[in-house]
């Protein structure tokens, strides 16, 4: 069977977890008790995780550019945990110099080099040419939050190269009629926008909001606060880069209620950067509501999870769903995968319904 050839934009913590995970599951014997542990789907169509090959990778950091990918995924400022499994050695593609554009926030210069991005002094490569040369048919976007210009640039390069696009961060491409139309016109699939974690703050908050709704509970106010110590949280200290992120997370939760809350009664977004947390993310959710007889009920929840593996557990399925679409010569928005895997798809569905839609998609219904 042919490999699923993908390219990655941004060799950060999320890319590191994904690439380590591909190797980890490749190394487990079929039928082994842990062969599918942690996966939502061991097989999607004919494809297992080990069928994914990272054929190209782009970054702008001097500690990663020019290095073998399997070395670069452990370079600073990456801080995600190592996933148990196979040793990597120095195989795989060399990380190419990407285009900086607006992907680095100016405030990062105030922090030590081991915590932030340090641009390489190299000429950017031609992204579309690299995709064509390596045979990568899927481009995965892991750029930092707020990289509005850069995301649009790379989406354009995917179109030039004839590659599908998986948009894992909150710049609205799949949920933009203009961009969705451009991918459909080219006959190329797109999944987006803004990846949901496997068990993360947004999926839990959505589930609780739907539970309150289904059980006749009136939600009056809610907040979700998140803290972490990776470059994602350091980047998001710049509030001017958060507009799309807050829209994505807030609408994702609001979509599970028949009557959305007033803006003053819902607050969802990053809270602060705590360096020693590294890739651990801590989320606090509070929900104030009323049950039978107009009696108050309050719910408070604390979630602690390694942020990047949580993302990779979903992207590994999104990749394989996109390969099915390429096999079937499908172009434009992949509605079911976008609804199930992403916070801000073109159309929201309850997660249980979206899961059924993905199962039908995989089965070719």
C-alpha positions, 0 to 999 in steps of 0.5 A, spaced: 500 500 500 502 507 498 504 511 504 500 517 506 505 523 504 504 529 508 508 535 510 508 539 516 508 547 517 511 548 524 516 543 527 513 545 534 510 541 540 504 538 536 508 536 530 513 532 535 507 529 538 504 527 532 511 524 529 513 520 535 506 517 535 506 515 528 513 511 530 510 509 536 504 505 533 508 503 527 512 499 532 506 495 536 505 489 533 498 488 530 493 484 535 498 487 541 493 489 547 496 496 546 496 496 539 490 501 539 491 504 546 489 512 545 487 512 538 480 513 536 481 509 530 486 504 529 484 503 522 481 508 517 479 505 511 485 501 509 490 506 513 493 505 520 498 510 523 504 507 520 502 508 513 503 516 514 510 518 512 512 525 513 515 527 507 517 534 508 517 539 514 518 547 514 520 551 520 523 558 521 527 556 528 535 556 527 535 550 531 531 546 527 532 548 520 537 544 516 536 539 521 533 532 520 526 532 522 527 526 527 532 530 531 529 537 530 522 535 533 526 534 540 530 541 539 528 547 543 523 551 545 520 544 544 518 541 551 513 536 550 514 529 553 517 523 549 512 518 547 514 511 549 516 507 543 521 506 537 528 510 537 528 515 531 536 516 529 537 521 524 532 519 518 527 522 515 527 529 511 531 535 513 527 541 515 526 546 510 526 554 511 519 556 511 516 564 511 516 568 517 511 573 515 507 574 521 508 568 525 512 570 530 510 575 535 514 581 537 513 580 545 517 574 544 524 577 544 523 579 551 524 572 553 530 567 554 532 563 547 530 556 550 523 559 551 521 562 544 522 562 537 529 564 534 529 565 526 534 562 522 538 567 517 536 563 511 532 564 505 525 561 505 524 555 500 519 555 495 513 551 499 509 549 493 516 546 489 518 542 495 511 539 496 511 537 489 518 534 489 517 530 495 510 527 493 506 530 499 499 530 498 497 533 505 499 539 508 498 540 515 498 547 518 501 548 525 503 555 525 502 559 532 495 562 533 495 569 530 499 568 524 493 570 519 498 572 513 502 566 514 496 561 514 493 564 508 500 564 504 501 556 506 494 555 504 495 558 497 501 554 496 497 547 498 493 550 492 499 551 487 502 544 489 495 540 489 495 538 496 489 537 501 490 542 507 488 540 514 488 547 518 489 545 525 489 552 528 484 558 528 485 562 522 479 561 518 480 557 512 475 552 511 470 556 514 471 561 509 467 561 503 472 564 499 477 559 501 473 553 501 471 555 494 478 555 492 479 548 494 473 546 491 474 549 484 481 545 484 478 539 487 482 538 493 480 537 500 480 541 506 479 540 513 478 545 518 479 550 522 482 549 529 483 542 532 479 539 538 484 535 543 482 528 544 480 530 551 481 537 552 478 544 554 473 545 549 470 538 547 469 537 555 466 544 555 462 542 549 459 536 552 457 539 559 453 544 555 450 539 551 448 535 557 445 541 561 441 543 555 439 535 554 437 535 561 433 541 562 438 545 566 438 553 564 446 555 563 446 562 566 454 563 566 460 560 564 468 561 563 473 557 561 480 559 563 487 555 560 494 556 563 500 552 560 508 553 559 509 552 552 510 556 546 503 556 544 501 560 551 507 564 550 505 566 544 498 568 546 500 573 551 500 578 546 492 579 546 492 582 539 493 575 536 487 572 540 481 574 536 480 568 532 482 563 537 477 566 542 471 566 537 473 559 535 473 556 542 467 561 544 462 559 538 464 551 539 461 551 546 455 556 544 453 551 538 451 546 543 446 551 546 439 552 543 439 559 546 447 562 546 449 566 552 450 573 552 457 575 551 458 578 558 455 571 561 461 567 557 468 567 557 473 562 554 480 563 552 487 563 554 489 566 561 496 566 562 503 563 561 506 559 567 513 557 564 514 551 569 508 547 566 512 546 560 507 542 555 502 541 560 495 545 560 491 546 566 484 548 564 479 551 569 471 551 567 465 553 571 458 553 570 453 556 573 446 554 572 439 552 575 435 546 575 428 544 577 424 549 581 429 554 579 434 552 584 441 554 583 447 549 581 454 550 580 459 546 577 467 547 577 472 542 573 480 542 573 483 538 567 490 537 567 493 534 560 499 534 556 497 539 550 500 536 544 499 529 544 492 531 546 492 534 539 496 529 535 490 524 537 485 527 533 490 529 527 492 522 526 485 521 524 484 527 520 490 525 516 487 518 514 480 521 513 483 526 508 487 521 504 480 517 503 478 523 500 484 524 495 483 516 494 475 518 492 477 524 488 473 529 493 474 536 493 472 542 498 470 542 505 470 535 508 464 536 512 464 530 517 471 530 519 471 538 520 465 537 524 468 532 529 475 534 529 475 541 529 472 547 533 470 552 528 468 547 522 463 551 517 457 547 520 457 545 527 454 539 530 453 535 536 459 531 537 455 524 537 452 526 531 459 528 528 462 522 530 456 518 526 457 522 520 465 521 520 463 513 521 459 514 515 464 518 511 469 512 512 464 507 510 463 511 504 456 512 505 
